[in-house]
Amino acid sequence: MDKRLKYLLIVSILLNGILLYLLFRPEAIDRIPPWHPFQLNSDLTLGSIVDDGYRFASMPCGQVQYTKQLGDTIIQYEVEVDCRSYHGKHEPNFEFGGDEVIPDLNEGERTQEEIEQEKLSARNWEAAVKSNAYYPWTPNEIEGCYQNINWRVFTIVLGQTIDSLFIEDYIRSKDGVVNEHLSDWNARDGGNIVVYYPATSIYFQCSLSRDWSSEESEQWEFRIVRTIPDLDQRAREARQERSKMIGKYYGR
């Protein structure tokens, strides 16, 4: 075979191989949590936020929270992990009692022993987080389980006072547009600011309020608490399918 023909054949095979790879390669999914007040990512997983430095912070009412702090900015995600299969039909259990612990609604102030036990528990989970970034789960435990991150809390600790110029400049620098008609706030009393983010056509309800629990005496905070909408078709379809499966399991 002519050398030139052989060379063209090899080049053709290589080009066709590259083209096929580009056509059928798995689509790369961006799972990086954005460090931006008005940008959201509906493709986050527990693994992706842990890789980015988020760690377990609390579990109010069983809702697991992971946070990350840089300077005066804190971002918090609520993580749901569900390992139930939802195959077959749900069989309700009408038994009452068992090992369920009924809280004592009449308990008074905590005893010193209870306070010390609480401090010990806090030290224990802090140590656990250092040894296991996925705490309170482990990677093997949740492998193949359904994961959902659809709540985010974005907080900036402002200090003892509100600088109105800082707030306005900050929102503008992040390409947010304040809806003046729906916003009601001032530097003395705080309030609510409604921000429109043109890049994704999403509105954000921002609040300026005091953190009364702060050890540094009533710090002002700029805070955004928001659900993360399904920003792509994949996430939307996956959630719809899961909802149908759970509905079928419970006979809805």
N, C-alpha and C positions, 0 to 999 in steps of 0.2 A: 504494500500500500504506500502511496505517495506520502512523504513526511508531512507535507502541508495539509493533506486531507486528514491524516491521522491527528494532527494538532487541532484542526477545526472540530473533529469529532469529539475529542477530549474536552475542549472548551465548551462545546454544545451540551455535553453531558453534565459538566459542572454547573453551567448556567441554569439548566433545567432543574438540577437538584436544588440549587439555591432558591429558584422560583417556587418549587413545590414546598420547601421548608417555610418560606414566607407566607404561603397561602394557607398551610395547614398547621402551623405551629400554634401551641396554646396561647391564648391572649394573655398578656401580662396584666395582672390586676394590681393596682396601686392600693396598698393597705397601710400606708404611712399616715399616722394621725397628724393632721395639720396643726401647727402652732399659730393659729390665726383666729381672731374672734368670730369671723363671719364665714369661715370655710369649714365644711363638714365632709366626712367620708363615711359612706354607708357600707363600705367593704372592710371595715376594721374587724379584727379578730383578737381574741385574748393574747395570742402569740405575738401579733404585730404591735400591740400597745406595750406588752412586756419588753419586747426587743427595743422599743423606743424609750424605755426607762420608767414606765408606769409601774407602780407597786400598790398592793393592797393597802387601803387606808381605813375602811370601816365596813360595817354590814348592818345598817339600820333596817329593821323589819325584814331581815333576810336578803336585802338587796345589796349585792357585793359591789363595792366602790373601789376603783383604782385611780390614783392621782399621780401627778408629776408637777413639780414646782421649779421654776426658774426665776430667781429674783423675786419680784412682787407679784408674779403671775402664776396662777394655779389652774390646771385643767383636770377635771374629774370625769370619769366615765362610769356608767352603771353597766355591769356585765351580767348577762344571763347565760347560764350553761345548763342545758337540759339533756340528760342521757336516756330519757324514756323513749321507747320505740313507738308507742301508740299503735301497735298492731292488735287486731281483734277488736273486742268490745270492752268497754269499761264496766267492771262489776263493783257497784257501790258497796261500801262497808258501813252498815248502820250501827255497828257497835259503838257505844259511848264510853269514854273513860280510857281504860288501858293505862298506857304509860304517859299519857298526856299530862303535862305539868300546867296546873291552873295558877296563874299569877295571883299573888296576894295584893288585892287592890287597897287594902287597909294598912299596908306597911308604912311606917313613919320614916323618920330620917335614918340614913344608913349608919350602921355601927362602924366603929374604927376597924373592926375585923373585916367587914365587908369592903371598906375603902382600901385596906391593904391587899385584900384578895383581888380587887379590881386592878390595882397597880401591878400586881404580880402577873395577872392575865395579860396586861398591856405589854409588859416586858417579854413575856413568853411569845406573843405573836410577832413582836418586833424581831426577836431572834429567829422565829420561823420564817419570816419574810426574807431575812438576810441569807438563809440557807436554801430557800425555795422561792424564786421570783414569781411563781405562779400561785403561791399561797392565796386562798385556802384550798386550792386544788393542786394536783400534780399533772404534768403533761400526759402521762400514761393513763391517768384516771379519766381524762376528758377527750381522749383520742376518738374521733368519729362521732362525738356528741354535737348536738345543735348548739351554736353559739350566736348570741345576738347582743349588739351594742347599739342601743337606740336612744340613749340619754347622755347629754354632755352638759357639764357645768363649767363655765369659763369665768374666772374671777381675777380681778386686779385689786390688790390691797392699796388703797390710796393714801392712807395715813389719817391724821387727826382732822384734816379739812378737805373740802372738795375744791379743786381748781377747775373752774368751768372752762377756761381756755384749753387746759390739758385735755379734758374730755372731748371737746369739739374737735381739736386738732388730731387727737388719737383716732376718733371715728373716721375723720376725713382721710387720714394717712393710710387707713386700712380699706379705702374705697367704699366706705359705707355712706349712706345718704339718710340723714335724720328726717323723719316725717314730723314736721313741726305741729301739724294739726292733731296728731295722736299722742304726742309727747307732752309730759307735764313734770317738769323738774326745775330745781334751782340749787345754787351752791350752798344754801343754808339748810334746806329740808330734804334734799335728795329728790327722789321720785322715780318716774319711769321714762325711758327713751325708746321710741320705736325706730329701728334702723332697717332700711332696705338695702340689700346687697345685690346690685345689678348683675354681677357675674353669674349668679344662679337664680335670680328672681325670688329670693327668699327673704322674709321679714324676720327680724329678731327683736324680742322684747327684752330690753336691758333695764336693770334696776340700779339705783344708787341708794344704798342703805347702810346703816351701822351694823357692824358685827358685835352684838352685845356680849357674846361669849368670849371675845378676844381678851387674852391676858394682858394685852398692851392697851387696855382701856378704850373701848368703843372706836375701833378703826372703821373708817368709811371704806366701802367696797363697791366696785363696778362689777356687776354680775350678769351673766347671761345663762339662763337655764332653758334648754331647748331639746326637743326630740330631734333625732337625726332622720330625715326623710329618706326614702328609697330613691337615691339619685340616679340609679341605672336600672335597666330592665331586668338584669339578672337577679339583683337583690329583691326587686318587686315580685318577680315570679316565684322565687324561692319562698318568700314569706307567704304568698297566697297559697302555694301548694301545702305548706306546713299547716296553715290555718284550716284548710279543707280536711287534712288528715286528722287533726285534733278534733274537729267537729264531728267527723265520722266515728272516731273512737268513743266519743261521749254521746253519740246518738243525737246530735243536734240537727 
